[in-house]
Amino acid sequence: MSRLGARIAALALGLLCGGACRPARPPQQLTPLAQRPIEVLLLGTFHFAQVDTLTYDVLRAPRAAEVSQVVDALVEWAPDKVFLEWQPEFNQALADSLLLLHRRDGALARRNEVYQLGVRTAARLGHPRTYLIDHPGRFGALRARTVEVAQQLQQEHILDGGAPFTYRGFYEQVDSDALRLSQSLPAFLRYLNSPAYRVADHAGYISRYPRIGFVATDLSDTAGVNRAGAELVADWYRRNVMIFGKALRWMDFRERRVVIVIGAGHVPILRHLFESHGGFRVVEVASVIRAP
């Protein structure tokens, strides 16, 4: 820029600012916490008690031993807190009781991952309790509404993943039961927490549902048909933000490491939230539950 051009630009800036402009300040430094980020292990899983226990039972060989391998890996990683996918408003007392019973009586005949991975890990590490963080959502009702609107507007091809730039969810593309049966629990958990799985699974939500409806150009659509699919995705995000908030409120921020055992579908949003916070470092599951 010529000297004349620079002077004109400076004069214009002065006129616009009225003398109030100041040189841009550097961004505020992150708090000291971010100089020692808390490590977060987001262990995405399936719900152990919601599979066919005649073919996949975590209480019997070989799966029982595989659960122990995962617990051993978590204990070796040594988190300071264990967060679990139960609602604290209803289940915190139960979770506390399970921890006490496990310490007194040993292994309990409970199949869910809350006990098998969470309570057992916390007990081995001598934790005073596990920390529940789940929050209710309206996914079932809102998805039913989205399907209804898709049928009404002849948008079923979007839901089916047949429209351009739409992707079906993982559970719609593969036989997840066969895939789970074909490998060990540690290997399957590594798969559920791989970057490729996270992208594919999350795309099943965000590539299809927000497209269901239409762009309203007036206020006549009082029933909200135009945004039915977006409401579904917004509720899913809201639930995960609420889960994130509960995890933060349980923390005193002196933790070195924490693990969150939760359904794998939650991980992409939670990962984004923790990575955006500035005080956390998300750890890859494959670096903790290692291949033999």
Phi, psi and omega in degrees: 000136178291165177301319180297316179298319179296319180294320179296318179297319179295319178297317180297319179296320179295321179295319181293321186272342184064030179082001185267352183289144177231155175304143181299133178275150176294154179303147177299136179294144176296156181296161178305333179305320184289344175286341173228074186299145175281130179281134181238124173256110177267097183268093177286134185220178168256171183270108188304324186274359183250026175244170179290106184287352174287334181247340182217098185234115182286356177267352183234159177296146000271356188291328180300317179294325179291323174299316179299325177297318179293316178299317177303317180295319179294320179295320178297323178290331171061064174290154178276337176218149177242117179258140188227156186271063166232155179280123182295332182298333184244336193236001183297319179297321178296315179298319177298320180293320179298322178295317178294317179295321179297319180293326183278317190251351185086201186302135178254152181276066178235129188271338189293154183291338176302313178282309189298319181260316187282302184296317181297321177294313180299321180296315180298327183271358179074026180288149179286337180193169165260163188238117185269139188223003183292159179218142182288152174226182182240032188302314183301309181293318182288328176291320177300320177295321179295318177298318179299316180293320179300320177292319180297322184261008181057048179246023181300330181295336176288313178298325182283354181078019180267348179278156178304142177060035171238150184223133175283152179292162181307313185293345178266346186260331185230164173276093186296328177296315180295320180295318179294321181289338187278354183214169181288161177300313178302319180294319181293322177294323175298320178295313181298338182251014178282152178304321181296319179294316182303314181296313183295318183291316182292326178299331177298332176278305195273345180274342186247302191300318181296344181275352181280123184124209179203168178272112180286134179249007173207188185257021185283338183276073183290342180276352178074024179301325186299332187240024186305312182292322178295325177298322178298311181293321178299321179292322178296317177295318181301315180301317182289326174296321177296319176299314178301316180297320179295321177299315179297320184287338175282342189270150171254359176065024166255001180293149174263321181214146172221152175239141176240116178262116190204159177305138188301331181296338180281339193298316183303316181289315179298321179299315178300317182295314180293320180292330181278344186295317182101346182247009185229155170233119181280129183260136178289135181300323181297339178276348179253310176264087189274153176291146180294000000 
